Amino acid sequence: MKSILLTCILALGLTEGAWAADVNKLVEECADCHGKNGASTEADIPIIGGYSVEFLTNNLQAYKDKERFCPETKYRTGSKKGTKTDMCQIAKGMNENDIKQIAQHFSKQPFVRAKQKFDADLAKKGKQVHDQYCEKCHSEGGTVAEDDAGMPAGQWIPYLRHAFDEFYSGKRPVVKKMKVKLDEINKNDVEALINFYGSISK
């Protein structure tokens, strides 16, 4: 009985070790663009550390299924630095377990908000826009991962502009209740909303 138990413990240890190795290999490529632990230092690349498992899983699956637009980019660091790629290309080789491991890893990292310049007057107006249209799903000013809706607060402003462009152009899937709100927001107020989110650094 003891030998069986020991075998199980050893097998579990090997499995956990292999899992850790697999995670490290998977996230290493992510870090080449999204930065260590998903704390992007590139203004056009989103910060992903600290997002919820559900949010990360849904987005990776959307890239894998080509339900999200995949603009061409380049690896920013690592052995593939300068090589062209896109998220659909990266995600297509991932299986369900890969996606789960990546999502779990990055969900455990801190969300490191971007330190960036913003328009204070627009940010003040943007808070009012957020409170009226966005607070219900992006609570506490868009800072809560558990909303499973992403955390726009502290995200890079250039990336946020790109994301809103994708929402309005139809290149990025939008849930029905969010589309209703987007249609209600005056297009001139979107930049104010973006500056509000970009102003949150703590």
PEFEN-V965138 format. One record per backbone hydrogen bond with DSSP energy under -0.5 kcal/mol. NH is the residue of the N-H (numbers start at 1). CO is the residue of the C=O. E is the energy in kcal/mol with one decimal. If there is no record, write none. Layout:
# PEFEN-V965138
nh/co/e
NH/CO/E
NH/CO/E
This chain:
# PEFEN-V965138
nh/co/e
5/1/-2.3
6/2/-2.6
7/3/-2.3
8/4/-2.2
9/5/-2.4
10/6/-2.7
11/7/-2.5
12/8/-2.5
13/9/-2.3
14/10/-2.3
15/11/-2.4
16/12/-2.7
17/13/-2.2
18/14/-2.5
19/15/-2.6
20/16/-2.3
21/17/-2.1
22/18/-2.6
23/19/-2.5
24/20/-2.5
25/21/-2.0
26/22/-2.4
27/23/-3.0
28/24/-1.3
29/25/-0.8
30/26/-0.9
31/27/-2.5
32/28/-0.8
32/29/-0.5
33/30/-1.6
34/30/-3.1
35/31/-1.4
38/35/-2.3
39/36/-1.8
40/38/-1.4
43/41/-0.5
45/42/-1.8
48/38/-2.1
49/38/-1.5
50/106/-3.2
51/48/-1.6
56/52/-2.4
57/53/-2.8
58/54/-2.6
59/55/-2.0
60/56/-2.5
61/57/-2.4
62/58/-1.9
63/59/-2.0
64/60/-2.5
65/61/-2.5
66/63/-1.2
67/62/-3.1
68/62/-1.1
69/171/-1.6
71/69/-0.5
73/85/-3.1
75/83/-2.1
76/32/-1.2
77/32/-1.4
81/78/-1.6
82/75/-2.8
83/80/-2.8
85/73/-2.6
90/86/-2.0
91/87/-2.7
92/88/-1.7
93/90/-0.6
94/91/-1.9
99/95/-2.2
100/96/-2.0
101/97/-2.6
102/98/-2.5
103/99/-2.5
104/100/-2.5
105/101/-2.4
106/102/-2.5
107/103/-1.9
108/104/-0.9
108/105/-0.9
109/106/-1.2
112/110/-0.9
113/111/-0.9
114/154/-3.1
116/114/-0.7
120/118/-0.8
123/119/-2.7
124/120/-2.0
125/121/-1.8
126/122/-2.9
127/123/-1.8
128/124/-1.0
129/125/-1.7
130/126/-2.8
131/127/-2.8
132/128/-1.8
133/129/-2.5
134/130/-2.6
135/130/-1.9
137/134/-1.0
138/134/-2.8
139/137/-0.7
142/138/-0.9
142/139/-0.9
143/139/-1.5
144/139/-0.8
145/143/-0.7
147/144/-1.2
148/145/-2.3
152/150/-0.6
153/142/-1.6
154/197/-3.0
155/152/-2.1
159/43/-1.1
160/156/-2.3
161/157/-2.5
162/158/-1.9
163/159/-2.6
164/160/-2.6
165/161/-2.2
166/162/-2.0
167/163/-2.2
168/164/-2.6
169/165/-2.0
170/166/-1.0
170/167/-0.6
171/166/-1.3
172/166/-1.5
178/175/-0.7
179/175/-2.3
180/176/-2.1
181/177/-1.3
182/178/-2.8
183/179/-2.4
184/180/-1.0
185/181/-1.5
189/186/-2.3
190/186/-0.6
190/187/-0.9
191/187/-0.5
193/189/-2.2
194/190/-2.6
195/191/-2.2
196/192/-2.0
197/193/-2.2
198/194/-2.6
199/195/-1.1
199/196/-0.6
200/196/-0.6
200/197/-1.1
201/199/-0.9
